[in-house]
Amino acid sequence: MGFFGGVAWAMLVARVCQLYPNACAGYIVSRFFAIYLLWKWPRPVTLKNIESGPMQLRVWNPQIYHADFVHKMPIITPAYPSMCATHNVSTSTKIIIESEFKRGAEITDKIMRGEASWTDLFGKSEYFRLYKYYLQVNTTSADVDSHNILHGFVESRLRQLILKLEGVDQIVLARPYVKSYDHEYVCKSDEDLERIRQGLLPVTPNASGTVEAAAVTEKEVEPKQGDGDSPATTTEKKAFTSAFYVGLLLKKEMKRSEDEKRVLDISGPTQSFIALVKDWDAWSDEGMAMSIRFLHQSQLPDEVFDGLPRDRLPSTLKNGSAKRKRESQRGRENGTPAPEKPAKKAKTSMAAVPSTSGVAAASAAESAAKTNGGGAGEGGDAGAKDVAKPMTAVAAGFAAIAAPVPPPPKQSGIKLKLLSSS
């Protein structure tokens, strides 16, 4: 999904152990975060010098291969032929990994000073409290074997969706969750099965707080017995589902529609990703289904919070700073001047976004108006609802995000002074 794998993490730890061969485990952990927080990516992390062998095999070399040159956080395997173990890191996941290095360095620094304990470093993930909007990628299959294959294929291709979302001007960062939420349902009617195929899972509450579909889990269904010992015939159908989540960090200043609502068009990336999955050779229209829903944080199911409160946490990644990190390299190459900073924050409300599956999530703002009879607070911002036509944002209306200007290098010896032509 764009994060480091087990081999990559092991090589990072091994490199720190090479630097501190006689250090204890606690010191190794503290230096781990401190070193990689200051690491100058894309400088590669290597355990030994890259060597060429007797066989004509491709060895990682960014000076020869352009595909190796674009790796954002290269970690090189020591055995011949040397390869990059982190070729799948994207711009968004690079920002997330660097922010986690920073957070880990701050916690371990407090631990070494005696101001915190090691349990603070291993707390539960608060991923579903960090962002205001999420994408829910749902896959459904009729049997468990085909669903396991579909689950693995979608998980391996989810990085393509992240790359497409990063190309949307209004999206600063797209962060995938590292695991999926899998369920097995027994549908009592074709209507219930169709709703699950469209992404309206029973575990997802609607605006009134009740379940969306009448389907129940298999554990709650008792087999019906007919005459004798043979079970009675039934029309119930099973559905195996998996839900992947992608957190979205949006720009504060977005293009507005005629009714002064912010507009976010993600129909292109989502529909192209669905088309990519359906072009798969093992895809079956009869036994498989896929949908992508745009959800407000208040519309997420209870299971994803794992006992944590639902209130959102302030994001450590600011909209402007994260975007500047994404475009810093491009800005240095093009020499784009820095635009003026907006003087005031604009009060905005999210506009309706079409559901790529044909089924839209309920609007949190409308639900708050119905239940409370009045306006909505922070959790009552508008989510996604059905619209007749997809809304398109005009990229020309956005101001460019300036890249941070690097400080001038220190020079020694003769200092030159430019004289005017006059």
GUDO-688258 format. One record per residue: residue in one letter; x, y, z of N, C-alpha, C in turn. Coordinates in steps of 0.2 Angstrom, whole numbers, padded with zeros to 4 digits, always signed. Layout:
<rs>
aXYZXYZXYZ;...
</rs>
This chain:
<rs>
m+0004-0006+0000+0000+0000+0000+0004+0006+0000;g+0011+0006-0001+0015+0011-0001+0019+0012+0006;f+0019+0008+0010+0023+0008+0017+0028+0003+0016;f+0033+0004+0021+0038-0001+0022+0036-0008+0023;g+0039-0013+0021+0038-0020+0023+0042-0022+0028;g+0041-0028+0030+0045-0031+0036+0053-0031+0034;v+0055-0033+0028+0062-0033+0026+0065-0026+0026;a+0061-0021+0024+0064-0014+0024+0065-0012+0031;w+0060-0013+0036+0061-0011+0043+0067-0015+0046;a+0068-0021+0044+0073-0025+0047+0080-0022+0045;m+0080-0020+0039+0087-0017+0036+0088-0010+0039;l+0083-0006+0041+0084+0000+0044+0086-0001+0051;v+0084-0006+0055+0086-0008+0062+0093-0010+0061;a+0095-0014+0056+0102-0017+0055+0107-0011+0054;r+0105-0006+0051+0109-0001+0049+0111+0003+0056;v+0106+0004+0060+0107+0007+0066+0111+0003+0071;c+0110-0004+0071+0115-0008+0074+0122-0008+0072;q+0123-0007+0065+0130-0006+0063+0133+0000+0066;l+0129+0006+0066+0132+0012+0069+0133+0011+0077;y+0129+0008+0080+0130+0007+0087+0130+0000+0089;p+0136-0004+0088+0136-0011+0089+0136-0013+0096;n+0137-0009+0101+0138-0011+0108+0132-0007+0112;a+0127-0004+0109+0122-0001+0112+0117-0006+0115;c+0113-0004+0120+0107-0008+0122+0101-0007+0118;a+0096-0011+0119+0090-0011+0115+0086-0004+0115;g+0086-0001+0121+0082+0005+0122+0086+0011+0118;y+0092+0011+0119+0096+0016+0115+0096+0015+0107;i+0096+0009+0105+0095+0007+0098+0088+0010+0095;v+0083+0009+0099+0076+0012+0097+0076+0019+0097;s+0079+0022+0102+0079+0030+0102+0083+0033+0096;r+0089+0030+0095+0093+0032+0089+0090+0030+0083;f+0086+0025+0082+0082+0023+0076+0078+0029+0074;f+0074+0032+0078+0070+0037+0076+0074+0044+0075;a+0079+0045+0079+0082+0051+0078+0086+0051+0071;i+0089+0045+0070+0093+0045+0063+0089+0046+0057;y+0083+0042+0057+0079+0042+0051+0075+0048+0051;l+0074+0052+0056+0071+0058+0056+0075+0064+0052;l+0081+0063+0053+0086+0068+0049+0089+0065+0043;w+0087+0059+0041+0090+0056+0035+0088+0060+0029;k+0093+0061+0024+0092+0065+0018+0089+0061+0013;w+0083+0059+0013+0080+0056+0007+0080+0060+0001;p+0081+0057-0005+0081+0050-0007+0088+0047-0006;r+0092+0049-0002+0099+0045-0001+0097+0038+0001;p+0100+0033-0002+0098+0026+0000+0101+0024+0006;v+0098+0019+0010+0100+0016+0016+0103+0009+0013;t+0110+0008+0015+0113+0002+0012+0117-0001+0018;l+0117-0007+0018+0121-0011+0024+0128-0012+0021;k+0129-0012+0015+0136-0013+0012+0136-0010+0005;n+0142-0009+0002+0143-0006-0004+0139-0010-0009;i+0136-0007-0014+0133-0010-0020+0138-0013-0024;e+0137-0020-0026+0142-0023-0030+0139-0026-0036;s+0143-0027-0041+0141-0030-0047+0143-0037-0047;g+0139-0042-0049+0141-0049-0049+0143-0052-0056;p+0145-0058-0056+0147-0061-0062+0141-0062-0067;m+0135-0062-0065+0129-0063-0070+0127-0056-0072;q+0124-0056-0078+0121-0050-0081+0114-0049-0078;l+0114-0047-0072+0107-0046-0068+0107-0038-0067;r+0101-0035-0067+0100-0028-0066+0102-0027-0058;v+0106-0022-0057+0107-0020-0050+0105-0013-0049;w+0102-0011-0043+0100-0004-0042+0105+0001-0044;n+0103+0005-0048+0108+0011-0050+0104+0017-0053;p+0103+0022-0049+0099+0028-0051+0102+0032-0056;q+0108+0031-0057+0112+0035-0062+0111+0032-0069;i+0109+0026-0070+0107+0022-0076+0100+0021-0077;y+0096+0019-0072+0089+0017-0073+0085+0023-0070;h+0080+0026-0074+0076+0031-0072+0071+0028-0067;a+0069+0022-0067+0064+0019-0062+0067+0019-0056;d+0074+0018-0055+0077+0019-0049+0078+0026-0046;f+0079+0030-0051+0080+0037-0049+0074+0040-0046;v+0068+0038-0047+0062+0041-0045+0060+0038-0038;h+0063+0033-0035+0062+0030-0029+0063+0036-0023;k+0058+0036-0019+0057+0042-0014+0061+0040-0008;m+0061+0034-0005+0064+0032+0001+0068+0025+0000;p+0073+0025-0004+0076+0019-0006+0080+0015+0000;i+0078+0009+0001+0082+0005+0005+0084-0001+0001;i+0091-0002+0001+0094-0007-0004+0096-0013+0000;t+0094-0019-0003+0095-0025-0001+0103-0027-0002;p+0106-0030+0003+0113-0031+0003+0115-0037-0002;a+0111-0042-0003+0113-0047-0007+0113-0046-0014;y+0117-0049-0018+0117-0048-0026+0111-0052-0029;p+0108-0049-0033+0108-0042-0036+0105-0037-0031;s+0108-0031-0029+0105-0027-0025+0098-0023-0028;m+0093-0023-0024+0087-0020-0027+0084-0016-0021;c+0079-0012-0023+0076-0007-0019+0070-0011-0016;a+0070-0011-0009+0064-0014-0005+0058-0010-0004;t+0059-0003-0006+0053+0002-0005+0052+0005-0011;h+0051+0002-0016+0049+0005-0023+0042+0008-0023;n+0038+0005-0018+0031+0007-0019+0029+0013-0014;v+0034+0016-0011+0032+0022-0007+0030+0028-0012;s+0024+0031-0010+0022+0036-0014+0023+0043-0010;t+0021+0048-0013+0022+0055-0010+0018+0055-0003;s+0012+0053-0003+0008+0053+0003+0011+0049+0008;t+0013+0043+0007+0015+0038+0012+0022+0040+0014;k+0026+0044+0010+0032+0046+0012+0031+0052+0018;i+0026+0056+0017+0025+0061+0022+0022+0058+0028;i+0018+0053+0028+0016+0049+0034+0022+0046+0037;i+0026+0043+0034+0032+0039+0037+0036+0044+0040;e+0038+0050+0037+0042+0055+0040+0039+0058+0046;s+0032+0059+0046+0029+0062+0052+0029+0057+0058;e+0028+0050+0056+0029+0045+0062+0036+0045+0064;f+0041+0046+0060+0048+0046+0063+0049+0052+0068;k+0046+0057+0066+0046+0063+0070+0042+0062+0077;r+0036+0059+0077+0033+0057+0083+0036+0052+0087;g+0039+0047+0084+0043+0042+0088+0049+0045+0091;a+0052+0050+0087+0058+0053+0090+0056+0057+0096;e+0051+0061+0096+0048+0065+0102+0047+0060+0108;i+0044+0055+0107+0042+0050+0112+0048+0047+0115;t+0052+0045+0111+0058+0041+0114+0063+0046+0117;d+0063+0052+0115+0067+0058+0118+0064+0059+0126;k+0057+0059+0126+0054+0059+0133+0056+0053+0137;i+0056+0047+0134+0057+0041+0138+0064+0041+0140;m+0069+0043+0136+0076+0044+0139+0077+0049+0144;r+0073+0054+0144+0073+0059+0150+0069+0057+0156;g+0066+0051+0155+0062+0049+0161+0055+0053+0162;e+0053+0056+0156+0046+0059+0156+0041+0055+0153;a+0042+0049+0151+0037+0045+0148+0039+0038+0149;s+0034+0033+0147+0036+0026+0147+0036+0023+0141;w+0038+0017+0140+0038+0014+0133+0031+0012+0131;t+0026+0011+0135+0020+0010+0133+0017+0016+0129;d+0019+0022+0130+0017+0028+0126+0019+0027+0118;l+0024+0023+0117+0027+0022+0110+0023+0016+0107;f+0019+0012+0110+0015+0007+0107+0008+0007+0108;g+0005+0014+0108-0002+0015+0109-0006+0013+0103;k-0013+0012+0103-0017+0011+0098-0017+0016+0092;s-0018+0014+0086-0018+0018+0081-0024+0023+0081;e-0024+0029+0080-0029+0034+0080-0030+0036+0073;y-0029+0032+0068-0030+0034+0061-0037+0036+0059;f-0042+0034+0062-0049+0035+0060-0051+0042+0064;r-0047+0045+0068-0049+0051+0071-0045+0057+0068;l-0040+0055+0063-0036+0061+0061-0039+0065+0055;y-0043+0062+0051-0045+0065+0045-0053+0066+0045;k-0055+0071+0042-0062+0073+0041-0066+0069+0036;y-0063+0067+0031-0066+0063+0026-0062+0057+0024;y-0066+0051+0022-0063+0045+0020-0066+0042+0014;l-0062+0038+0011-0065+0034+0005-0065+0027+0008;q-0071+0023+0007-0072+0016+0009-0072+0012+0002;v-0067+0008+0001-0067+0004-0005-0070-0003-0003;n-0075-0005-0005-0079-0011-0003-0078-0016-0009;t-0077-0022-0007-0077-0028-0012-0082-0033-0009;t-0085-0037-0013-0090-0042-0012-0090-0048-0016;s-0090-0054-0013-0090-0060-0017-0095-0065-0014;a-0097-0069-0019-0102-0074-0017-0099-0080-0013;d-0093-0082-0014-0090-0087-0010-0083-0085-0007;v-0081-0089-0002-0075-0087+0001-0068-0088-0003;d-0068-0093-0007-0062-0094-0011-0061-0088-0016;s-0066-0086-0020-0065-0081-0024-0064-0074-0021;h-0067-0073-0015-0066-0067-0011-0059-0066-0009;n-0056-0072-0007-0049-0071-0004-0044-0069-0010;i-0046-0072-0016-0042-0069-0022-0043-0062-0024;l-0050-0060-0023-0051-0053-0025-0048-0048-0020;h-0049-0051-0013-0046-0046-0008-0038-0045-0009;g-0035-0050-0011-0028-0050-0012-0026-0045-0018;f-0030-0046-0023-0029-0042-0029-0030-0034-0028;v-0036-0033-0025-0037-0026-0023-0032-0023-0018;e-0030-0027-0013-0025-0024-0009-0018-0023-0012;s-0017-0027-0017-0010-0026-0021-0011-0020-0026;r-0017-0018-0028-0018-0012-0032-0020-0006-0029;l-0021-0006-0023-0024+0000-0019-0019+0006-0020;r-0012+0004-0021-0007+0009-0022-0009+0014-0028;q-0012+0010-0033-0013+0014-0039-0019+0019-0038;l-0023+0018-0034-0029+0023-0032-0025+0028-0028;i-0021+0027-0024-0017+0033-0020-0014+0037-0025;l-0010+0034-0030-0007+0038-0035-0011+0043-0039;k-0017+0040-0040-0022+0044-0044-0025+0049-0040;l-0026+0048-0034-0029+0053-0029-0024+0059-0028;e-0018+0057-0028-0013+0062-0027-0013+0067-0033;g-0015+0065-0038-0015+0070-0044-0021+0075-0044;v-0026+0074-0039-0031+0079-0038-0029+0085-0035;d-0030+0091-0038-0028+0097-0035-0030+0098-0028;q-0037+0096-0026-0039+0098-0020-0037+0094-0014;i-0034+0088-0016-0032+0083-0011-0024+0084-0009;v-0023+0086-0003-0016+0087-0001-0013+0080+0001;l-0016+0075+0003-0013+0069+0006-0019+0064+0006;a-0017+0058+0003-0021+0052+0003-0018+0046+0007;r-0020+0044+0013-0017+0039+0017-0021+0033+0018;p-0019+0027+0015-0022+0021+0016-0021+0018+0022;y-0026+0014+0025-0026+0010+0031-0023+0004+0029;v-0019+0001+0034-0015-0005+0033-0018-0011+0033;k-0024-0011+0035-0028-0018+0035-0035-0016+0033;s-0039-0022+0031-0046-0021+0029-0050-0024+0035;y-0057-0023+0034-0062-0025+0039-0066-0030+0035;d-0066-0037+0037-0069-0042+0033-0075-0044+0037;h-0080-0046+0033-0087-0048+0036-0090-0054+0031;e-0094-0058+0034-0098-0063+0031-0105-0062+0033;y-0110-0061+0028-0117-0059+0029-0121-0065+0026;v-0127-0066+0029-0132-0070+0026-0138-0065+0024;c-0140-0065+0018-0145-0060+0016-0151-0064+0015;k-0157-0061+0018-0163-0065+0017-0167-0063+0011;s-0165-0058+0007-0168-0056+0001-0163-0054-0004;d-0165-0053-0010-0161-0051-0015-0160-0043-0014;e-0164-0040-0011-0163-0033-0010-0158-0031-0005;d-0157-0036+0000-0152-0035+0005-0145-0036+0002;l-0145-0042-0003-0139-0043-0006-0137-0038-0011;e-0141-0035-0014-0140-0029-0019-0137-0023-0015;r-0140-0022-0009-0137-0016-0005-0130-0017-0003;i-0129-0023-0001-0122-0025+0001-0117-0025-0005;r-0119-0027-0010-0115-0027-0016-0114-0019-0018;q-0118-0015-0017-0117-0008-0018-0113-0004-0013;g-0111-0008-0007-0107-0004-0002-0111-0002+0004;l-0117-0003+0004-0121-0001+0010-0121-0007+0015;l-0116-0008+0019-0115-0013+0023-0119-0012+0030;p-0122-0018+0032-0126-0017+0039-0122-0014+0045;v-0115-0015+0045-0112-0012+0050-0111-0005+0050;t-0113-0002+0044-0112+0005+0043-0119+0009+0045;p-0119+0013+0050-0125+0016+0052-0127+0022+0047;n-0134+0023+0047-0136+0028+0042-0137+0034+0047;a-0141+0039+0044-0141+0046+0047-0145+0045+0054;s-0150+0040+0054-0154+0040+0060-0150+0035+0066;g-0145+0032+0064-0141+0028+0068-0143+0020+0068;t-0148+0019+0063-0150+0012+0062-0145+0009+0057;v-0146+0002+0056-0142-0001+0051-0145+0000+0044;e-0141+0000+0039-0143+0001+0032-0147-0004+0029;a-0145-0011+0030-0149-0016+0027-0151-0021+0032;a-0156-0025+0030-0159-0030+0035-0155-0036+0036;a-0149-0037+0032-0145-0043+0033-0142-0044+0040;v-0141-0050+0041-0138-0051+0048-0132-0056+0047;t-0127-0056+0052-0121-0060+0051-0123-0067+0052;e-0119-0071+0049-0120-0079+0049-0121-0082+0056;k-0117-0079+0061-0118-0082+0067-0125-0081+0071;e-0128-0076+0068-0135-0074+0071-0140-0078+0068;v-0139-0082+0063-0144-0086+0059-0144-0093+0062;e-0149-0096+0064-0150-0103+0066-0153-0107+0060;p-0150-0113+0059-0153-0117+0053-0160-0119+0055;k-0164-0119+0050-0171-0121+0050-0172-0128+0049;q-0175-0132+0053-0176-0139+0052-0183-0140+0049;g-0184-0145+0044-0190-0147+0042-0192-0153+0045;d-0196-0157+0041-0198-0164+0043-0192-0168+0043;g-0191-0172+0049-0186-0176+0049-0180-0173+0051;d-0174-0176+0050-0168-0173+0052-0164-0168+0046;s-0167-0168+0040-0164-0164+0035-0166-0157+0036;p-0161-0152+0034-0163-0145+0035-0168-0143+0030;a-0172-0138+0031-0177-0135+0027-0173-0131+0021;t-0176-0131+0015-0173-0127+0010-0174-0119+0012;t-0169-0115+0010-0170-0108+0011-0167-0104+0005;t-0169-0098+0004-0167-0094-0001-0161-0089+0001;e-0159-0090+0007-0154-0085+0010-0147-0086+0006;k-0144-0080+0005-0138-0080+0001-0132-0077+0005;k-0126-0080+0004-0121-0077+0008-0117-0072+0004;a-0114-0067+0008-0110-0062+0005-0104-0061+0009;f-0098-0061+0006-0092-0060+0009-0089-0053+0007;t-0088-0049+0012-0086-0042+0010-0079-0040+0014;s-0076-0035+0011-0070-0032+0014-0070-0025+0012;a-0068-0021+0017-0069-0013+0017-0062-0011+0018;f-0059-0007+0013-0052-0004+0014-0054+0004+0015;y-0050+0007+0018-0051+0014+0020-0045+0018+0018;v-0047+0024+0015-0041+0029+0013-0043+0036+0016;g-0039+0039+0021-0040+0045+0024-0038+0051+0019;l-0042+0056+0019-0041+0062+0014-0040+0068+0018;l-0034+0071+0016-0033+0078+0019-0034+0083+0013;l-0039+0088+0014-0041+0092+0008-0038+0099+0009;k-0037+0103+0004-0035+0110+0004-0040+0114+0008;k-0038+0119+0011-0043+0123+0015-0046+0128+0009;e-0042+0130+0005-0045+0134-0001-0047+0130-0007;m-0053+0129-0008-0055+0125-0014-0060+0129-0018;k-0060+0126-0024-0065+0129-0029-0072+0129-0027;r-0076+0134-0027-0083+0134-0025-0088+0133-0031;s-0094+0130-0030-0099+0130-0035-0103+0136-0035;e-0108+0136-0039-0112+0142-0039-0116+0144-0032;d-0117+0139-0029-0121+0139-0022-0116+0140-0016;e-0110+0142-0018-0105+0144-0013-0103+0137-0008;k-0103+0132-0011-0101+0126-0008-0094+0123-0011;r-0090+0120-0007-0084+0117-0009-0085+0111-0014;v-0081+0111-0019-0082+0105-0024-0076+0101-0024;l-0077+0094-0024-0072+0089-0024-0074+0084-0029;d-0071+0084-0035-0072+0079-0040-0067+0073-0040;i-0069+0067-0037-0064+0062-0037-0067+0056-0041;s-0072+0058-0046-0075+0053-0050-0070+0049-0055;g-0065+0054-0057-0060+0051-0062-0056+0046-0059;p-0052+0047-0053-0048+0042-0050-0052+0036-0048;t-0057+0037-0045-0061+0031-0042-0064+0026-0048;q-0067+0030-0053-0069+0025-0058-0064+0022-0062;s-0058+0025-0063-0053+0022-0067-0050+0016-0062;f-0050+0017-0056-0048+0011-0052-0052+0006-0052;i-0059+0007-0052-0064+0001-0052-0063-0002-0059;a-0062+0002-0064-0061-0001-0071-0055-0005-0071;l-0049-0003-0068-0043-0007-0067-0045-0014-0064;v-0049-0014-0059-0050-0020-0055-0054-0025-0060;k-0059-0022-0063-0064-0026-0067-0061-0028-0073;d-0055-0026-0075-0051-0028-0081-0047-0034-0079;w-0047-0036-0073-0043-0042-0071-0046-0048-0074;d-0042-0053-0075-0044-0059-0079-0049-0063-0075;a-0048-0063-0068-0052-0067-0064-0059-0064-0061;w-0060-0058-0064-0066-0054-0062-0072-0057-0065;s-0077-0058-0060-0084-0061-0062-0089-0056-0060;d-0093-0053-0065-0099-0049-0064-0104-0052-0060;e-0105-0058-0060-0110-0062-0057-0109-0063-0049;g-0102-0065-0048-0101-0067-0041-0097-0061-0038;m-0095-0056-0041-0091-0051-0038-0094-0044-0039;a-0092-0039-0034-0095-0033-0035-0090-0028-0031;m-0090-0022-0033-0085-0017-0030-0088-0010-0030;s-0087-0006-0025-0089+0001-0025-0085+0005-0020;i-0085+0011-0021-0081+0016-0017-0086+0022-0015;r-0086+0023-0008-0090+0028-0005-0086+0033-0002;f-0089+0039-0002-0086+0045+0001-0089+0046+0008;l-0086+0046+0013-0089+0046+0020-0086+0052+0024;h-0090+0055+0028-0088+0059+0033-0086+0055+0039;q-0081+0058+0043-0079+0054+0049-0084+0052+0053;s-0089+0056+0054-0095+0054+0058-0099+0048+0056;q-0098+0046+0049-0102+0041+0046-0098+0034+0046;l-0092+0034+0049-0088+0028+0049-0091+0023+0054;p-0091+0016+0053-0094+0011+0058-0090+0011+0064;d-0093+0009+0069-0091+0009+0076-0085+0004+0077;e-0084-0001+0073-0079-0006+0073-0072-0003+0072;v-0072+0002+0068-0065+0005+0066-0062+0009+0072;f-0066+0011+0076-0063+0015+0082-0060+0010+0087;d-0062+0004+0088-0060-0001+0093-0060+0002+0100;g-0065+0005+0102-0066+0008+0108-0064+0015+0110;l-0060+0018+0105-0058+0025+0105-0064+0029+0104;p-0064+0035+0107-0069+0040+0106-0069+0042+0098;r-0075+0045+0096-0076+0047+0089-0073+0054+0088;d-0072+0058+0092-0070+0065+0091-0064+0065+0087;r-0063+0070+0083-0057+0070+0079-0052+0074+0082;l-0045+0072+0081-0039+0075+0084-0037+0080+0079;p-0033+0085+0081-0030+0090+0077-0025+0087+0073;s-0025+0088+0067-0020+0085+0062-0013+0088+0063;t-0008+0084+0063-0001+0086+0064+0001+0088+0057;l-0002+0086+0052+0000+0088+0045-0005+0094+0042;k-0002+0100+0042-0006+0105+0040-0007+0105+0033;n-0013+0108+0030-0014+0107+0023-0009+0111+0019;g-0007+0116+0021-0002+0120+0017+0005+0117+0017;s+0007+0115+0023+0014+0112+0024+0015+0105+0021;a+0010+0101+0021+0010+0095+0018+0010+0095+0010;k+0006+0100+0008+0006+0101+0000+0013+0104-0002;r+0016+0108+0002+0023+0111+0000+0028+0105+0000;k+0027+0100+0005+0032+0095+0005+0031+0091-0002;r+0025+0090-0004+0024+0086-0010+0027+0089-0016;e+0027+0096-0016+0029+0100-0022+0036+0103-0021;s+0039+0102-0016+0046+0105-0015+0051+0104-0020;q+0051+0097-0022+0056+0095-0027+0054+0098-0034;r+0048+0098-0036+0046+0101-0042+0047+0109-0042;g+0046+0112-0036+0046+0119-0036+0054+0121-0036;r+0058+0117-0034+0065+0119-0034+0068+0118-0042;e+0065+0113-0045+0067+0112-0052+0064+0118-0057;n+0058+0120-0055+0055+0125-0060+0056+0132-0058;g+0058+0133-0051+0059+0140-0049+0053+0144-0048;t+0048+0140-0046+0041+0144-0045+0041+0148-0039;p+0039+0155-0040+0039+0159-0035+0034+0158-0030;a+0035+0160-0024+0030+0158-0018+0024+0163-0019;p+0018+0160-0019+0012+0164-0019+0011+0167-0012;e+0007+0173-0012+0005+0176-0006+0001+0171-0002;k+0001+0172+0005-0002+0168+0010-0009+0171+0011;p-0015+0167+0011-0021+0169+0012-0022+0173+0019;a-0025+0178+0019-0025+0182+0025-0030+0180+0030;k-0035+0176+0028-0040+0174+0032-0042+0167+0030;k-0044+0163+0035-0047+0156+0034-0054+0157+0032;a-0056+0153+0027-0063+0154+0024-0067+0148+0027;k-0073+0150+0029-0078+0145+0032-0081+0142+0026;t-0080+0135+0026-0083+0131+0020-0087+0126+0023;s-0091+0123+0018-0095+0117+0020-0094+0113+0014;m-0093+0106+0015-0091+0102+0009-0097+0101+0005;a-0096+0101-0002-0101+0100-0007-0103+0092-0008;a-0108+0091-0011-0110+0084-0012-0106+0081-0018;v-0104+0075-0017-0100+0071-0021-0103+0065-0024;p-0103+0064-0030-0107+0058-0032-0103+0051-0030;s-0107+0046-0029-0105+0040-0027-0103+0036-0033;t-0097+0033-0033-0095+0029-0039-0099+0023-0040;s-0102+0020-0035-0106+0014-0036-0113+0015-0037;g-0115+0022-0038-0122+0023-0039-0126+0024-0033;v-0123+0022-0027-0126+0023-0020-0122+0028-0016;a-0126+0033-0014-0122+0039-0010-0123+0038-0003;a-0118+0040+0001-0119+0040+0008-0123+0046+0011;a-0126+0045+0016-0131+0050+0019-0127+0056+0021;s-0130+0062+0020-0127+0068+0022-0127+0069+0030;a-0121+0070+0033-0121+0071+0040-0125+0078+0042;a-0125+0083+0038-0128+0089+0039-0135+0088+0039;e-0138+0084+0034-0145+0083+0034-0147+0079+0040;s-0143+0074+0042-0145+0070+0047-0146+0074+0054;a-0141+0078+0055-0141+0082+0061-0147+0087+0061;a-0149+0089+0055-0155+0094+0055-0161+0090+0056;k-0161+0083+0054-0167+0079+0055-0168+0077+0063;t-0162+0075+0066-0162+0073+0072-0162+0078+0078;n-0159+0083+0076-0158+0089+0081-0163+0095+0080;g-0166+0095+0074-0170+0100+0072-0166+0107+0071;g-0160+0107+0070-0157+0113+0069-0150+0112+0065;g-0145+0117+0067-0139+0117+0063-0135+0111+0066;a-0129+0110+0062-0125+0104+0064-0118+0108+0067;g-0115+0104+0071-0108+0106+0073-0103+0104+0069;e-0097+0102+0072-0091+0100+0068-0092+0093+0065;g-0096+0089+0069-0097+0082+0066-0103+0082+0061;g-0106+0088+0060-0112+0089+0056-0111+0092+0049;d-0104+0092+0047-0103+0095+0040-0106+0090+0035;a-0107+0092+0029-0110+0088+0024-0105+0083+0022;g-0108+0077+0021-0104+0071+0018-0105+0071+0011;a-0108+0065+0008-0109+0064+0001-0116+0062+0000;k-0119+0065-0005-0125+0063-0007-0126+0062-0015;d-0132+0059-0017-0132+0058-0024-0134+0065-0028;v-0131+0066-0033-0132+0071-0038-0133+0069-0045;a-0136+0073-0049-0138+0070-0055-0132+0070-0060;k-0127+0076-0059-0121+0076-0063-0115+0077-0059;p-0109+0074-0061-0103+0075-0057-0101+0082-0057;m-0099+0084-0051-0097+0091-0050-0089+0091-0052;t-0087+0096-0056-0080+0097-0058-0077+0103-0055;a-0071+0102-0052-0068+0108-0050-0063+0111-0055;v-0063+0117-0056-0059+0121-0061-0052+0122-0058;a-0047+0119-0060-0040+0119-0057-0037+0126-0058;a-0039+0130-0063-0037+0137-0064-0038+0141-0058;g-0043+0140-0054-0045+0144-0049-0041+0143-0043;f-0036+0139-0042-0032+0137-0036-0026+0141-0037;a-0024+0143-0031-0017+0146-0030-0012+0141-0029;a-0006+0142-0033-0001+0137-0032+0002+0137-0025;i+0004+0131-0023+0008+0130-0016+0015+0131-0017;a+0018+0136-0014+0025+0137-0014+0029+0132-0011;a+0035+0130-0014+0040+0126-0012+0044+0130-0007;p+0046+0126-0001+0051+0130+0003+0058+0131+0000;v+0060+0137+0000+0066+0139-0003+0072+0137+0001;p+0077+0133-0001+0082+0131+0003+0087+0136+0004;p+0090+0136+0010+0095+0142+0012+0101+0141+0007;p+0104+0147+0006+0110+0147+0001+0116+0144+0004;p+0120+0140+0001+0125+0136+0003+0131+0141+0006;k+0134+0139+0011+0140+0143+0014+0146+0143+0009;q+0148+0149+0007+0154+0149+0003+0160+0151+0007;s+0166+0149+0005+0172+0151+0008+0177+0154+0002;g+0181+0158+0004+0186+0161-0001+0183+0168-0003;i+0183+0169-0010+0181+0175-0013+0174+0175-0013;k+0171+0181-0011+0164+0183-0012+0163+0187-0018;l+0158+0185-0022+0157+0189-0028+0151+0194-0026;k+0151+0200-0029+0145+0205-0028+0143+0207-0035;l+0137+0206-0037+0134+0208-0043+0133+0216-0043;l+0136+0219-0049+0135+0226-0050+0130+0227-0055;s+0126+0233-0054+0121+0235-0058+0124+0237-0065;s+0120+0237-0070+0123+0239-0077+0124+0246-0078;s+0120+0250-0073+0120+0257-0074+0126+0260-0070;
</rs>
